Amino acid sequence: MKFCDSTTNPSSTTHRPEHNNHLRNTPEDFLRATMAPKKNKRTADSINSRLALVMKSGKVTLGYKSTLKSLRTGKAKLVIIAGNTPPLRKSELEYYAMLSKTSVHHFSGNNIELGTACGKLFRCSVMSIIDAGDSDILSTNTEN
């Protein structure tokens, strides 16, 4: 298949429209339309500091299976889900949280950043807070 340029005969070749850029959506446009608005750095820092305090003074479970177990037993008070958690897993966690009347917080970062915010050297896509300890993460999460 030949494309039309100034040196070939336009009647014998196929013409590719090059000026229809307004009809194409770029990946950036798609991401802007589908993603939630970014939270400012101050909010992320306060959530990270509250998570660090919960990890020191409270009781948490890390991971999908243990979070589901704490939701089924009714012990979880807050579920935190990383931004890059698969949609099916995310919806299942939200469903169990709705049944147990537990609030859910969608962490703005990915699972690596959530693990780092917890002070761990591994990834963590889901965590549940059973006891907040000295932190006020449960009261401030309901306001946001």
C-alpha positions, 0 to 999 in steps of 0.5 A, spaced: 500 500 500 502 506 497 501 513 501 500 519 497 505 524 497 507 530 492 511 526 487 506 520 486 500 520 482 494 521 487 489 517 483 493 511 483 494 511 490 490 511 497 490 517 501 491 517 508 488 523 512 493 527 516 489 533 518 484 529 522 488 530 529 481 533 532 478 527 531 483 522 535 483 522 542 490 522 545 492 517 551 493 524 556 485 526 554 483 519 556 486 519 563 484 526 564 477 524 563 477 518 567 481 519 573 479 522 579 482 529 580 489 528 584 489 530 591 494 535 593 501 533 596 499 536 603 493 531 604 497 525 601 503 527 607 497 527 612 495 521 610 502 518 610 503 521 617 497 518 620 498 511 617 505 511 620 502 513 627 497 507 626 502 502 624 506 504 631 500 504 636 494 501 632 493 494 630 492 493 622 492 487 617 496 488 611 493 484 604 487 482 601 486 475 604 487 478 611 483 484 610 477 480 607 477 476 613 477 482 618 471 484 614 467 478 614 468 478 622 466 485 623 473 487 626 475 492 621 474 499 622 477 502 615 479 499 609 485 502 605 485 500 597 491 502 593 490 506 586 492 500 582 488 495 585 485 491 580 477 493 579 474 486 580 478 485 587 476 493 589 469 492 587 469 485 592 472 489 597 467 495 597 462 490 597 464 486 603 465 493 606 458 495 605 455 489 608 459 490 614 458 498 614 466 499 614 468 505 611 473 505 605 479 510 603 482 509 596 489 511 597 492 516 591 498 512 590 500 505 588 501 499 592 508 501 592 507 507 595 502 504 600 507 499 602 512 505 603 507 509 607 506 503 612 513 503 613 514 496 610 519 494 604 514 490 600 508 492 596 501 492 599 495 493 595 490 493 601 490 494 608 485 494 614 485 498 620 482 494 626 484 499 632 487 506 630 491 507 636 493 514 638 491 516 630 485 520 628 485 517 621 478 514 623 475 521 624 478 525 619 477 519 613 469 520 614 470 528 613 474 527 606 
